[in-house]
Amino acid sequence: MTSGPIQMISSTSHQILVSMNKDIQSENDLNSGYRAKIFAALGQSETENLPNYAEVSLALDNVYLTTDFILNVQAKGLDTPTCVLEPISPSKQEDSHALMLTLTPRFSLKEIRSELIFIVDRSGSMEGENMIQTQNALHAFLRGIPKNSFFNIIGFGSRLSLLFNKSVEFNEETFSVATKYAEEMRADLGGTEIRKAMNYAFSNRRTDLPTQIFLLTDGMVSNIDDIVSDVQINKTKSKENFVRVFTLGIGNGVSRNLVESVARAGEGYSQYVVAGERMERKVLRMLKNAILPPMTDYQIEWPDVLENSTENWQLVSNPKNLKIFDEYSTSSFVPSQLMKSHQSFHQAPFYIPPLYSGSRYIRDCRLKFAEALPMDQLNWKYQ
């Protein structure tokens, strides 16, 4: 179920059957009780067809999910900032509520001149479709580099293969050399030693410009904690100009722990591409976000309820902050804060990462109150 009408549902990984806008009254259906709760929460009858409700099932019987199941849903209003409340049940002796905040910011900032380092996995496991996808992604990155940037490509396996000894200025000549390098890349550098490549990039980066590192890998490695620790230490050392790390996971067998942990430590973000996927838009958005200054000076003010108060969820405008949903966004949301002093809250994750335009953020919070919130606040949304 989505917040707006569903336009299309597809899967790039498995054959699926999709049913939308159908009558779902069947009492024999095992999910009828769950559906009844959904319709009750929405205040609608089960005889109604909801444009934001769909059922998806596998098209083939006896399918073994040996790879990630990827479901693509296109619907209106997916980027609308939403805060969903799960209130306590009146029958339970509890004193807390759960909140989930979802937002996809859209904003425009001035680009900053940067050094861009692409660390490309050329280990033996990249042979075949994964290397083709990596080449396509690298071509897309190269086509999007601003002309005043510096860049380099570091291929790695158990040894390194450098495009240039040091980062060079991006121009027609260096673009041509890089394009040829990408076309001729092969999975011929041995084992997957990401740590060596990452440390080389940090040690040889320019210190007169901010540095954006892009890791492209299908890696499954055993020393993830060491790699993450190295990234954190090297970021701490980068006092002259900041450095960030973005990760692009290639293929179905990629280690999500590696890809997401490295990006989190590097204060960038992660994306994934699989066989047959058109990734140009995804890759170019990552590059565009990398050459914008980081947006880190913000905080989430979670709501609270004062004792004996019935005026909950008051919206207060925040004129001093940058507008994070610009004129190109489909959302009319303007940054606001839900202002009331709370007794206590537990936010997950505790650390709030930088905001990136077009990248979805989900934050959970458990609030402890002296008095329960009204039940009619279920599914309350920022509008």
ABEGO torsion letter per residue (X at the ends): XBABBBABBBBAABBBBBBBGBBAABAABAAAAAAAAAAAAAGBBAABBBAABBBBBBABBGBBBABBBBBBBBBBGAABBBBBBBBBBAABBBABBBBBBBBBBBBBBBBBBBBBBBBBBABAAABEAAAAAAAAAAAAAAAABBAABBBBBBBBBABBBBABABBBBBBAAAAAAAAAAAAABBBAAEBBBAAAAAAAAAAABBAABBBBBBBBBABBBAAAAAAAAAAAAAAAABAABBBBBBBBBBEAABBAAAAAAAAAAAGBBBBBBBBGBBAAAAAAAAAAAAABBBBABBBBBBBBBBBGBABBGBBBBBAABBBABBAABABABBBBBBBBBBABBBBOBABBBBBBBGBBBBBBBBBBBABBBBAAABGBBBX
